[in-house]
Amino acid sequence: MKFIKFNDSTIDSFLFMMLTDLAKTLTKSEAVEVEYGVQSYYNPFEKKIYMSHFWKDRAAEDMEAGLKSDVYLRSVGTRYSSLHEFANFLNDIHQHLTFKSFAKQLFMLLEDIRIEECIKHERPGTKHVFAKRKDMYRKHFSTQLTLNLERSIFTDALFCAIYVKLTTESPLETLPSMREDIDLMRPFIEQQLLRVYEADSTRQVLKIVEDLMDGLEEVLDKDMLNTYFFLPELDYAKAAEQPLFVDEKKAPKLSDDITLPKKSDGDEDIHEEEMPTWHRETEAPSKSFLQFDIEHGAKSDLGKDASREGDDGDQALGSVQGSARQTKRKDYSQLEALESQKDQPNGAGMADGKENKYAFPIYKEPQKATSEEELSYKQQAKTIESYQKRLKQMIQKTLEHKKTLPRTDLHAGRLNNKLLRYFTERNPRLFYKKQEPSSEIDAVFTLLVDCSASMFDKMDETKRGIVLFHEALKSVAVPHQIVGFWEDTNDATETSQPNYFNTVIPFQSSLRQEAGPAIMQLEPEEDNRDGYAIRQMTKKMLQRSEAQKFLIVFSDGEPAAFGYEQNGIVDTSEAVIEARKRGIEVINVFLSNSEIEESQMKTIQDMYGKFSIFVPDVDELPDVLYPLLKKLLHKSIG
């Protein structure tokens, strides 16, 4: 495991998820994704909005405004652009223009200014975001203008001057003096720039650029050195023929223009009562108790494991009318209808998150502990014996206290039959509690241990902390499991990512006296896919009946696996949120052998929120885990 950074900056997963949701909402498409890139643009074939890293290393408010403005321009603004004109423009510059980079950047600058005005008119709430964007860009281009003039990079200087001129609030601001031949063009350039805010289509912007380039081709001697705005070389003609944001591979929803005949011929079943499940396409008179009228729909994302066998109670009197015909497709009649599969090599689908589409679990059975492992375990157990005894005594005292609490004459509970005291006493106690308190703790724990290669210098002390958990939970009869996880780097491909789960202590044997030495089998392995591992453990814990469920994740950094680098933080954060929504408390224990940097703490908190415990010296792990375990067990007793 290592810290994955984008341009030396860790990714704020909550901000990234917010921008993703914003893009999906504005485009009204679940297919659209967002990603950080060198420049901002929209790729209609990938259905992906790229946000510029220009906004990084700024105040949080400014960075958020800049990234939001990119999303607004590419999600809302792209609807106002003509991709056909984009295709025509690229074709023209390749055939007729010398300074292609200048022309493309000028076109994108003018088009962004045009669609920005359209967005502000449609959504007035975006004005403050674009105001911040303009302020930051004006400062940047003013600085770049000075630098380019000092270095005699006149093409770049002219572009920067055009931006400053276009975004000025003063009608008196003019283009600065550069070079004699360019200075002679200044009145013409300023006259053309006045047309920008009058343009109401991509075609008109394209005409302004063509007119400017006709004159500038004669005076410029070099193309642009820097890239400030970006127009990717894509097949825009093809992109214009398909939906802008909706994935064309996805089946469409029910058609709006379907009209079924309602004419009656006297030979149909009449349904006079209105059923809330009826669709407008089922309003046609029918001759069957159950006939399918809806013939259009969208396939679901559910995995094949969601299917089930029918039982006797399913539509005992129902009949279905349908039809069949021969097709040219392959015959799958020899396959079982509900064949169950384990360890699917092509992944578990979208149920485990889109980043884990091709990940699949491989569960390793616990091995019998060797004599060396048993000896090592006994030595580790001795070092934490004092913590374990103190925890056991605390729990026993708390349970005993609950048992000895009075069960009658209470201020709350069940109403008893001694109601006379209501009239005779100032503060009557009229209630009692019927059930005896349980002598058991209604809780279950899962300890999920990162077994990535970077844990090699922390694994021994991590085992010591896990031994404390195991011995303490076993002494108070709390069921638990201990699982190490990693991804096989050598076997991982784009369509197959095996993830191993080594369950050294399973639930069913966690309270046995001989359980424990198998913990010593945890070893540093390869990569780690944290979000996927958390989802797998969540599924197993949801099968448990205990009221309190705790998932403790031991790790030493960010997720790092095949194709998981940038989106791993977001995927882990989503997995944690999903688990908490289902009643599982997820806590991260961050392990380190040195002082923890503020950026590391921020990233871990982005994934796990405030439920993060930082251990700067792994040797102190038992001292940190003792109060945590004490608090969780006390909470479970309630």
N, C-alpha and C positions, 0 to 999 in steps of 0.2 A: 504494500500500500504506500502511496506517495501523495503529496499534495499536488493536485492538478491545477494549473494556473492558466489564465488566458491573458496574454500580454502582461505577465508578472502580476496579475490581479486575480484573486480568488473570486469565484462566481457567487453572487448573492442569490441563493435558490428561491427565496420568497419573492424577490423582485423579478426573477426570471419567470416564475410561475404566474405572477400577476401580469406580466407583459404577454405571456402566452395566452392567458384567458382573455386579455384585452383584444389581441389579434383575432382569436376565434369568434369573439362576440361581434366585432366590427365587420368581419367578413362573413359572418353567419355560416361558418364552415368548420367542422371538426378536423378537416384534413390539413388545415393551415398550421404550420409550425414557425417558431422564431428561433433565430440562432445569431450568435455574435460573429461578425466578420470585419474585414479591413475597411470595407465601404458599405454603405446602406443601399440595398436594392431589393427587388422582388423577383424571384425565379418562378415563373408560372408552371414550369414542368415539375419542379420539386415541391410546389405549393409551400414555399419557404420564404419568410421575410428575414432578411439579414439586417442587423442593427450595427451601426458603425462603432468601432472601438475609440473613435474620436472623443466620446463622452466619458471615457474612463478617467480615473484619477482626478475627479472633481468633487465638490461638495455633494452630499447625497441628494439634495433637492435638485441641484443642477443636472446631475447625472440622470436622475429619474426623468426629468423633463426632456432632456435630449433624447433618451431612448424612446420615450413615449412619442415624441414628435416623429421619429423614424417609423414607428408602428403606424401612426396616423397617416403619414404620407404614403406608405406602401399598402395599407389595407383599405383605407377610404379613398385616398388620392388616386390610386391606380385605376379605380373605376372611371375617373374623369379623363384618363389618357387613352389614346387610340394606339393599339399595338400594331395596327396596319401602317400607321405613320412612322412608328419606330422602325418597322421593317424597311419602308421606303427610304428613310433617312440613312440607315446603315448601308443600304445599297448605293445611295448617291455618294456618300463620303468615300467609299472604297473605289469608286469609279472616277470621281472628279476632284477630290480635295487632297491637298498635300499635308496639311496640318490636322490630321485626323483626331488626335487626342484633344486638341484645343476645341475642335468643333463638337466632339461628343460631350465634353465637360460643359461647354457653353449651353448646349441643348438641354442637358439634365438640370443645370442651374435654372434656366428660364422656365422649364417645365415644372420644376419643384415650386418655384415662386407662384406660378399660375395655379397649380392644384392646391397650394397652401391657402390661397384666397377662397377657393371653392370649399375647402374643408371648414374654414372659419365661418363661412356663410351658412353651411349646413349644420355645423356643430359649434355654436358660439362659445361653449365651454372649453374649447381647445385654444382660445386666444392667448391665455396666459402661458401655455406651454410653448407656443410658437414665438411669443415675445421673448422668452428666455433663450430659445434656440437662436433667434436673430441676434440677441445681445452677445452670446458666446461666439457666434460665427463672425460678427463684426469685429470683435476684439482680435480674433484669430487672423482674419484676412487683412486687417490694418497692420498687424505685426508682420505678416508675410509680405505685404506690399513693400514695407520699408526694407526688409531683408533682401527681397528680390531686386529692388532698385539699386541697393548698395553693391550687389553682386553682378549687376548688369544682366540679370535673367529677365529680359523684357517681356517675353511671351507670358510667363507666369505672373509677372508684375501687372500686366494688362488685365489678365483674368481677375486677379485680386481687386484691382481698381474697379472693374465692372461690378463685382459683388458689392463693394462699399458704396458705389454710386446708386445701385438699384435699391439698396436697403436704407438709404439716408432719409432722415426726417427733414432735412433742410433743402429747399429748392435752389440754394446758392452753391451747393457743393458740386465741384466739377472733377473731371479726371485729371490727375497730376501730370506734370511734364515728364516725359520719359526719353524719347529719342526723336530727332527732328522729323523723320518720316511718319512716325506714329503720332506725333503731336499734330501734324497736318490732318490726320484722320479723326481727331477728337470731336469736332462738331458733328461729323457724320455718325460716329459711334453713339454719341449722346442722343442724337435725334432718333436712332433706331431703338435705343433702350426705352424711350418714352412710350413705345408701342407695346411693351411687355405687359403692362397692367391693363391694357385694353384687349389683349388676346383672350379669346374665350374657347379656344380649341387647340389641340396638339398641332393641327395643320397650320394655324397662324403662328405658333411658336416656331415651327419648322421654317416658315417663310422668313421670319426675322433672322434666324440663324443663317439661312442661305444668303440673305442680303448682306449681313455683316461679313460673312466669309468671302463674298465676292470682292470686297474691298481689302480685307485683311490679308488675303492670300498674296497681295502685291507688296506688303510692307513687312510681314513677319519673315524672319530668317531661320528660326528653329521652332520645333514643336515643344509642347509643354514638358517640363522636367518632372513636376509633381502631379499627383492625382488627388484632386480635391472632391470631385464628383465622379460617379462611376456609372457607365452604361455597358452592361455585359453584352457580349456578342452571342445572342441567342436567335433561334428561328422564330421571330415574332410573328411572321405570317402564319405559321402552324399554330402558335399559341393563341392567336386571335380567333381561331376556328373552334376552340374548345372552351369550356367554362373557365372563368378567370380564377375562381377560388375553390369550387367544388371539385372533388376527385371524380373524374369521369369513369373510373373503374367501379365506383360504388353504385349499387343498384338504385334507381330513382324511387321516390316515395310514390304513393298512390296518385294516379293521374287526376287532375282537376276537371278535365273535360269529359269524363266518362259519364254517359247518361244511359241508364238501363230502361228498357220498355216497361211500362206499368199497365199495359192493356190486359184486362182480365178475359179469360175464355171460359170461365165457369168450372174448370177442372183443376183447381189448386187448393192448397190448405190455406185457410183464412186465419191470420193471427191478429186479433183485435187489440190485445194489450201491447203497450209500448215497452220494449226491453231496453235497458240502458246500455247494453253491449252491442246493440245493432249499429251498423254503419250505414251511411246513406246509400252505399252501393248494394245493400241487402234489402232495399225496400221493394224490390221487384216481386211480383207474385210468383210463387214457386210450387212445384209438384212434389217436393220432397221434404221430409222432416229435417234433414241436415244436408243441404246442398251448398257447395262452395261457390259463391258468386264473386268473391274477391279474387281476382287473378293477377293482381299486381302488388308487389311488396318488396321490402328490402331484406336481404339476408342479415342475420344477426351475427354478432362477434363471439357468441358463446362457443366454448370448446365442445368437442364431441363428448366429453365426460359428463356434460350436463344432461344427456339423454337418460331415460329410465325405462324399465320394462312396465308394461301395462298391468293392472291388477283387476280383480273381479268387480270393483266398484266403479270402474271407468265406463260411463255411458253404456249401462247394461242394455238399454233399449234403443240405443242410437244406431242409425244406419247411415252410411255415407254413399253418395252417388258420385261416380267419377268416370273418367274415360282413359284409354291408353292407346298408344300407337307405336309402331316400330320406329326406332331412331337409328342414326348412324353412330351414336356414341358407343363407348365400350360397355360391355355387359359385366356388371358387378354382382350378378345373382349368386355367385359362389361364395361371396363374403358374408360373414355373420353380421346381423343387423346391429348388435350391440357388443361388438368385440372390444374388450377392455385392453388398454395398452399401458405399460409402465415404462418409465425412462424414455420418453419420446425423444428421438434424436433430433427432430426438427423443431423442438421447443413446445411450450405449453400455450402459445397464442398470446392474445392481448390481456388475458386475465391477470397476468403477473406484471403488467406494465409494458408499454410499447418498446422500452429499451431492452426488455428481456424476452422479446418475441421468440428468439431461437435458443434461449437458455432452458436447460432441463436438469432436474435433480437426480443425483445418484447417492443413495443412502448407504453408508457403510455400517455394518453390524459391529457392535463392540466386541473386541477380542479379549480372550482370557488374559489377565494381567500376568506378567512374568514375575519371577522372584525379585529381580532388580527393581521393577516398578512398584512392587509391594513394599520393599524396603524404603525406597524413595518417598513413597506416600506416607509411611509411618513417620519419617523424619519431618516431612512438611506438616503433618497433623500435630506433631508435638509443639511446633513453633506457634501455632494458633490456638492451642488448647485453652489458654486463659480467656481469649475472646469468646470461644464457643461456650464455655461454662457460664460466663457472665450473661450471655444471651439466653441460654436455657433457663437460668434462674429468673431472669426478668420476665420471660414469657410465662413460666409457671406461676409466679407471683401474681401476674396480671389475670391469668385465668382463674386462679383461686379467689382473687378479689371479686371477680364477676360472679362466681358461684355463691359467695357469702353475702352478696348484696340482697337487701330485703325484696321480697316478691309481692308483698301486700302493702296496703295503706300508702299508695303512691299518688302523685299528682297527675299521672298520665298512665294510660293503659286500658284495661277492660274495666267496665263499671261493675262494682260488686253490689251485693244486696243490702248493705248496711248504709241506708240512705238517711237515717235519722240525724246523723252527725252533720249533715248539710245545714240543719236548722239549729243545732246546738253548739257547733264549733265555728270559730272565726275563719280558720284556714283548714277546711275539711280535706281529708285524704280518702277519696272514694274509689280508687282504682287499684287494680292488681295486674300482675303479669302471669300468664298461664304457663308458658313453656319454660323448661329449665334451660339455662345457657349451655351451649355446646362446649365440650371439653377439647374440641379440635379447632384448629385454625383453618378457616374456609378460604384457602389461597393456593395458588400454584405458580411456580416459577420456571422460566426458561433462561438459561445462561447461554448466550450465543457468542462464541469466541472467534475473533478474526484470526485465521491461520495463514495470513499472507506472509510472503518472504521477509517483509520488513519487521516482523515480530521476533526475529531470531534472537535479538538481545533483550527481549522483554518477556519471552514465553515462560521462563522459569519462575519469575516473580508473579506472573499472571496466574500460573498454576497454583501458587501459594494462596492467592486471593480466592481462587475458585474452590480450593480445599476448604477454606473458611466458610464459604457459602454452603457447600455440600454438608459439612459436619454440623453446622448450625441448623440447617433445615431438616436434616435427618434426625437430630436430637429432639426436635419439637414436632416430628411427624408431618412435615409439609412436603407433598410430592413435588418433584422438580426433574428437569432434564438438562443435560449439559451437552452442547453441540458445537463442534468446530466446523468452520466452513471455509471453502476456497474454490477457485475456478482453475481448471487445468489449462495452463497457457499453451502447452504444446499441441493439445488436441482441439483448441478453440478455432473455429472458422467463422465466416460471415453468417452461415446458416446452421451452425451447431456449436453450442457453448456449454460443455458439461460442467456442472457445479456439484461439488462433493460436500456431503454433510456427514461428519463422523460423530455419531451419537454415542459418546463414551459412557454416559449415564442416562438410560431411558427412564421414562416415568414409572414403568411397572416394577423396576428394580431399584429405584432411587432410595427407598427406605430400608433396604436389606443391610444387614450388618457388614457383609463382605463387599458391598458396593463402595467404590472410591478409588482404588489403585488404577483403574482404567483412565482416570484423569491424566495420568502421566503419559498417556499415548498421544496427547495433543502436541503437535509439532508444527513449526513454520513450514508452509508449503509454497504456494504460488500467488495468484491474483485473488482479488476479492470483489464480489458483486453484492454490496450490502443491501440494496433495496430488494433484490430478489430473495436473499436469505431471510430478511425480515418478513416478507410475504409468506414464505414457506412455513416459518415458525408460527405466524399468525393463524394460518389454516389449522395447524395441529393444536394450538391452544384453544381455538374456538370449539374444538371437539370435547374439551374438558367442561365439567359441570360446576367447578368452583366459582364462587362469587367474585373473588379478587384474582386478577391475572397480571403477572409482572413479566416483562421481557427485558432482560439486562444484556446490553450489547457491549462487549469489550473490544475496543479497536484502538489503533494508533494513528489514524489519519483519514484521508478521504478515500472513497472507492476508486479502484483502478482495475479494469478488466477489458476484455476485447470489445472495442467500439463503445466503451462505457465512460470515457474520460470526462468529457465536458458535461454530459447529461446525467452522470452518476449521482451528483449531489442532488439534483432536482428529483431524480427517481427515488433516492433514499428518503428525502423529505416527504414525498408523496406516500411512500410505504409507511412511514411513521404516522402520518396523519390518518391514513386508512385504518391502521391498527388501533389508534386511540379512539377513533369513532366507533369501533366495535368493542370498546370496553377494556382494551389491553393497555396497561401503562408501560410505555417504552422509555427506558433510561439508558443513556450512554455513559460508559466509563472510559474516558480518554487517557491513554497510557503514553508516557514519555520518559526519556532519560535525561532531559535537559529542560531549561526554562521554556515554557510554552509561549509562542509568539501570539500577539493580539490577533493577527490575521487568521491563525489556526483556530483560536477560540471562536472567532466570528463565524468561520466556516462550519465548525461542528455545531454551533448554536443555530445556524441556518437550517441544518438537517434535523436536529433533535429539540430545538427550542430551549427553554430554560431547564429542561430535565437532562442536563449534561454535568457530569462530574469530572473535573480535571485533576490528574495525578501527575505533577511535574517530576516526581521521583518515584519510579515504580517500586522501589524498595519499601515505600511507605503504604503500599496498596492495602494491606490488612487494616492499618489504622484509619484509612479512608472508608473502607467497606463496612467496618463494624458499625458506625453510626447510621449508615444507609440501611443496612440489614435490620438494625434495631427499629428504625422508623417504619420500614415497610411491614415488618411483622406486627408491630404495635397497631398499625393502621388496619391490618387484616383482622385483628381481634375485635377492633371497633369498640 
